[in-house]
Amino acid sequence: MFDYRKFFDWVAQHDTRPRRWQHGFHRQLADLHRHHIQEGASVLEWGCGAGELLKTLKPSHGLGIDISENMIAKAKVDSQGCEFRQGDLHDTSLEEKFDCIVASYLTGYLTDIQKCLENLQKSTHPRTRLYISSLNTLWHPLLILGQSIGAVVRQPPSNWLSQNDLLNLLELSGWEVITTSAEQLLPFHIPFIGGFFNRFLVRLPWFHHLGATIFIVTRPRTKPPLNSGISCSVIVPARNESGNIRAALERIPTLAKGTEVIFVEGNSTDDTWEVIQRETAAYEGPHKVSFCRQPGKGKWDAVFTGFEKAVGDVLVIQDGDLTAPPEDLPKFFDAIASGSAEFANGSRLVYPMEKQAMRFLNFLGNKFFAIALSAVLRQPIKDSLCGTKMLLRSDYVRLLIRIKEFGDFDPFGDFNLLFGSALLDLKIRDIPVRYRDRTYGETNISRFRHGLILLKMTWFGLRKLRFHK
């Protein structure tokens, strides 16, 4: 059989171009993993020749386990804080927990893939991500050709694994798949042409099946720990919503151990601020209630202000117009607490909605942006703009770091939260809600002006998330 790594290396060695053009295959894999793995994470790399990729990721702590024939004789630590040792993934006693586990072109050489994937569960916590790369079987004929011309020496037989084979084995061994993709349409470094093939062409319809590398992002199916006395903080952005404040306090349910409700008033022209103060002072219900005023403008500023004040394990947005019923919040909380979802996204487009709940053009716009955002995120979502969204507070803290480079591109916050969740490789799940008519006030959304902003943000997401370097 052939060894595809040696084939790619052979191409580089026989390339007459400068050395900086060579070894593009490994460099592309490193770039792909750097897009997913945040600098400072703890990383475990299993593989043949483990360590080459690990050093480029700049982990807080890195462990490379080499299972190749030329195993490292003894453990050692380099100047970057990465440790390397020999090991056998089929029978490992490794108990340390890692943020990320990388299995780069490893599954083809394992004698019991399912057992190995089960063993890796010992090294995970609820937010660990496993990144698997494997050869796309469509490339086998090309590599066989490389063997016939002497580019590839004979190796022990490797496993013939399709993408479906890998997905099946992951599910059987307790892993849930988040995203899959085919990468490296041109697995060599050729200036200009390589970037076009590997950033754009391979991500387009039909071409996305042809990449040399199958890349799979997975997570362990485990429950997150929820330990504080306040289980959930409900943030209620309220601009010109004075008629809904009492109803919000009455209708928001108690979630698990306890619920915190935070009203964030935002530049109202009615008496919303006065009503919030009056109603919260008179409130005698089970919730911990507080309020504040946002320092800036826009819904994202209000959400950010409320989240900074919140103390609950779980954070959720409940729009002050109550058109997405607060009575549905337990469905969101159950999805997060059980581990079924890591980012719970409300969907208003499943159940029939009341007649005045959404105008026709708004309905078409929501459909369009849901389709566009599903392509950007590589996870299916049915409604990107529903105001009800829930996630762990610890994930929100990590999310803010990942989206810091975006700047103030999103005045609404929906795309900030969705893009940040995708960059963290969180599992996004839709939670259907029944969309109701407004009972007080008017919508704060301008269909055409805000629609143009959303188009710009969608293009921004395509560049940052889908057509990334």
N, C-alpha and C positions, 0 to 999 in steps of 0.2 A: 504494500500500500504506500501511498504518498504522504508526505508531511507538508501541509500547506504553508506552515511558517517558513520552512526551508525554501519552498518555491518562491515566496515573496522576497526572501532574503537574497535568493539567487538572482532575481531580476535586478535588485539593487546593486549587487556586486558586479554584474555585467553591464551596468549602466555607465556610459561614458560621460555623463553630465557631472558637474561638481558634486562633492560629497554632501553638501547641504541639501541636495535634491533627493538623497537616497533614504531608504528605510521609511518611506512614507506610510506604509501599512501600519507599523507600530506607532508612529506619530499620530496618525488619524485615530487609532484606538485610544491613545492617551487623551487627545482633545475631546473625544466623545465622553469619556469618563469624567473629565474635569468639568464638563457642562453639568453633569448630574451630581457630582460629589463636591460638597462645599469644603473649602480650605479650612483646616482645623478639625475635621471629623476624625474619628478613630476608624481605621480601615484594616480589614483582613483580606489579604490576597492569596488565593489558592491557585496553583498552576504549575506549568512546566517553565522553569526559569523565572519563578515568582520574584518580584522585586524591581524589575525594570519599569513596570507601570507604577508601582507603589511610590517610588521616589518622586515621580512627577506630580503626585496628588497633594503633597504638602500636608500630611495628616498630623493631628496632635499626637497620635500614637499609631504606628503602623506595624503590622506583623505579616511577613511574607513566608508562606509555607511552600517549599519546592518539592514536588512529587516526581520530578523527572529522574532519569537514570543517573544523571550527574548531580545528585543531591548535595546540598551544602553539608559539609562534614559535621559542623557544630554551630550552635547559635552564635550570632554576633550582632553587634549594634553599630550602626553607622552614625555619622555626625548629624544626620537629620532626625534622629530618634526612631528610626525604623529597624526592627529586629527581623532577622532572617534565620530560618531553621529548616531542617528536613522534616517530613511528616507523611502520614498516610491518611488520606481523607476517608478511607473505608473504615478505619478504626481509630478515631481521634478521641482524646479525652479533654480536648480544649474546652474550658469553661468560661473564659473571658468573654464579655459582651462587647460587640462592636456596632458602630453606627452604620457602617457599610461593609458589605462582603463582595469581593470581586472574584468571579470565576471566568477568567479570560481564556477561551479556547481550551477548556479543560474537559468538558463532558464527553468529548470524543474518545478519551483515553481511559475512562473509568470502567471497571468491570461490573460495578453495581451502582448505577446512577441514583436510583431511588434511595438506597441506604446512605449514600453520601449526602444527598440533599436533606435527609432526615437528621443526620449527624450535625449538619450546619445549624439546625435549630438551637443547639446548645449555646451557640455564640451570638444569639439575638436578644434584643429587647423589643418592645412593641413598635418602635419606630425604626428598626433596622431595615435596610434595603439591600437586597441581593441583586447584583448586576451580572447577568450571564451573557456571554458572547459565544457564538458557535458558527461554524461554516454553513452558509446557504448551500443546500445540495445541488442547486442549479449550477454551481461553480465546479462541481466534481469533474465534468468532462475536460474543462480547461486545465485543471491540475493533473489529470491523467496524461494530457498532452505534454505537460511539463515533465512528467516522469519519463515519457517516451523519448524525449530529446536529451535526457540526462540531467535535467535541472533539479530533480528530486530523487534522493536516494530511497531505497526501499525501507519501510518502517513496519513495526508490528501493526496488524489490522486495527483500524479505528472504527468506532461506532458510526453507523449511518443514521443520522438523526435529522428528521424534518422538524419544522417549527411545531407542528402539532404533537410530535413525539415529546418534545421538551415541555410543552404546556401540560400535557397529560401527566408526565412524571412529576412536575412541580405541584400540580393539584393533589396527586396521590401522596406526596410527602409533606403536605401541610403548608404549602406556599400558595399565596394568591397573586395572580398576575395583574399588574397595574397597566403596563403598556408594552407593546411589541413593535419592532421596526426592523427594516433591512437597511443597513448602512454600507458605505464604501462601494459605491458603484464603480469607482476607479481607485483601487487600493494601492496606488503609487503616487508619489508627489510630483505632479506636473503643474508648474505655475499657471494660473488663470484657468486652464482647462480643468484641473483637478478640483478647484473650488466650485466651478459651475456644476460638475458632475456630482460632487459629494455634498454640497450644501443645498442645491436647488433641484436638479434633475431627479435625484434618487428619492425625493420627497413628493414628487408629483404622481398622479394616478398612473397606474400600470408600471411605471419605472420603479415604484417603491417596492416591488417584489424582487427586483434584480440585484440588490446589493450583495456584496460578497459575505457580509457578516449579518447574522441574525442577532439582534440585541433585545434582551428581555429584562424588564424591571419587575421585581416581585417583592412581596412583603410576607412576614409570618402572620398567620391568622391568630392573633392574641388580643386580649382586652387591655386597654390602657389603664394605668392606676389612677383612681379618682379618690383622693384622700382628705381633701380639706372639708371644713364644715359647710361651706357654700359650694354646692355642686355646679350651679350654673348662674352666670351673670347675663341678664337680658338687657341689651342696650336699646333704648327707644329714641331714635332721632325724631325730634318734634319741631317742625317749622309750620306755623299757622295751623296747629292741631288742637286748639284749646277745647274743642268739643269732644275729643277722644281720650283725654287724660284719665278721667275717672273710669271709663270703660276699660282702658288698658290695665289699670290696677285691679279691677274686678275680674278680668278675664284671663290674665296671665296665670297659668297653673304653677303649682309647686313641683319642682323637678328634683327627684331623689332627696338628698338630705336637706337641701334648702336652696332658695332662689333669691338672687339679688336683682333688683330692678333699678336701672339708672336712666333717668330722662336727661337727654341732651338737647337743650333748646338752641335753635339756630336762626337768629336774625328774623324773628317773626314780626309781622306787621299787625297782628291781633294781640290778644291778651294771653297768649300761651304761657309766657313766663310767670305771670301772676297766678294763673290757674294751676300750674305745676307746683308752685310753692304752697298754695292753699290746699290742694288735694293730698299732697304728700304729708303735710302737717296733720291732716285729719285722718290719715290712713291708719287702720288698726288691724290689718290683715297679717298673714304669715310671712310676707316677704320683707327682706331688708331693702329699704327704699332710699334713694338719694337722687340728687339732681345737680346739674351744672350747665354752664353756657359754653358753647364752643368758641374758641378764640378767633377762628377764621370763618371761611365760607365753604359751602358745599357739603354734601352728605359724607364724603370720605373724611373730612376734617371732623365732623360730628362723631362718626364711628370711631375714629382714632382716639378722640378725646375720651369717649366712653370706655373703650377698651383699656386705656391707660389707667383709668380709675378703678376698673373691675378687679375683683379678688377671687372669683370663682374658678374652678378647674376648667369649665367649659364656657365659651363665649358665643353669644348668638345676637343677631340683629333682628329686632321686631319693628317694622315700620310703624310710625305713629298713626298712619291712616287706618290701620287694622284691616285693610282689604285682604291680606293674607292672615287668616284667623290665628290668634294666639293659642287657641285650643289645639292646634296641630303641633305645638312645640315638643310635646312628649315623644312624638315620632322621630323628630330630629335628635333629641337627647338619647333615646334608646339606640339609634343607629351609631352614635359616637361612643356611648358607654359600652356597647357590646363589641366594638371593633369592626362592625360591618362597614362603617364609613369612617374616613378620617377628615373629610370635609363634606358636610351635609349641605346640599344646594337645593333650595326650594324650587319646585316646578309648578307653574300655574297653568300649564298647557296640556294637562292630562284629563282632568275632570271638566265637565261643562261649567262655564263661568256665568255669573249673573249678567244681565243684558248690558248694563252700563259700566261694568268693571273694566273693560279694555276696549278702546276704539279700534276699528278695523285696521287702520294703518299701523297702530301700535302693535297689533297682533302679528301683522306681516313682518314688521321690524324685529320683533322678538323671535319669530321663527328663523329669520335670516341670520341673526347674530348667534342663535343657538347652533345652527349648522356650521357657521364660520368658526365659532369658538371650539366646537368639537374637533375640527380639523387642527386648530392651533394646539389644543391641549392633548390630543391623541387619546382622550377619554370622552365617551359620549355624554353630552348634557343636553337637556331638552329646553331649558330656559335659563339663559345666562344672566338675566336682569331681575329675577325675583329678589325682593329685598331680604327675605329670610335666609340667612346663611349661618352655619354653626361649625365651630372647630375647637380643639383644645387650646387653652391659653398658652401652653408650652409650644405648640406648633405655631401659633400666631407670633410669638417672640422670634422664632427662627425665620418665619416668613418675612418679617420686617427687614431682616438682614439681607435676604435674597433679593428683595425688590428695591433696596436702597438705591441701586444704580439706575432705576427707572425714573427717579425724580417725581415731580408732581404731574404725572401724565394723566391721572384718572381722578376727576372730581367726584365721581360717584362711589368708588370703592369696590364695585362688583368685579371689575377686571383686575384690580390690585390683588384681591383675595384669590381669584381663580388662577391668575398667572403665578402668584407666589406658591399656591398649593401644587401646581404642576411642576414648578422648579424644585420643590421639595419631594416630588414623586409621591404625594399623598393620594390615597384612594378617594376619588370624588364620586359621590352617589347622589342621585336625584331623589328628593322626597316630595311626592305629589301633595299639593295643597288645593283647597277649593277657593277660588278667587271670588271675592265679594264686591258689591257696589260700595262706593264711599257713602258714609252716613253723615259726614260733616266735611265742609271745605272743598277745595279744588286741587287737582293734581299739580305738582311742582315741576312736571316734566314738559319740556318743549319738544315736540316730535321732530321737527326739522333741524333746529339748532343743535340739540343734544344728539340727534341721529348722526350728524356729521362728525361730532366728537367721538362717538362710538366707532364709526368707520375708521377714523385715524388710529384709535386705540387697537382695533383689530389688526390693522397693518403693522402697528408697533409690535404686537404679540407674535405675528408671523415672523418678523425679523429676529426677535429675541429668543423665541421658543422653538420655532419650526425650522427656520433657515439659519440656525446658529452656526458658528464656526466649529 
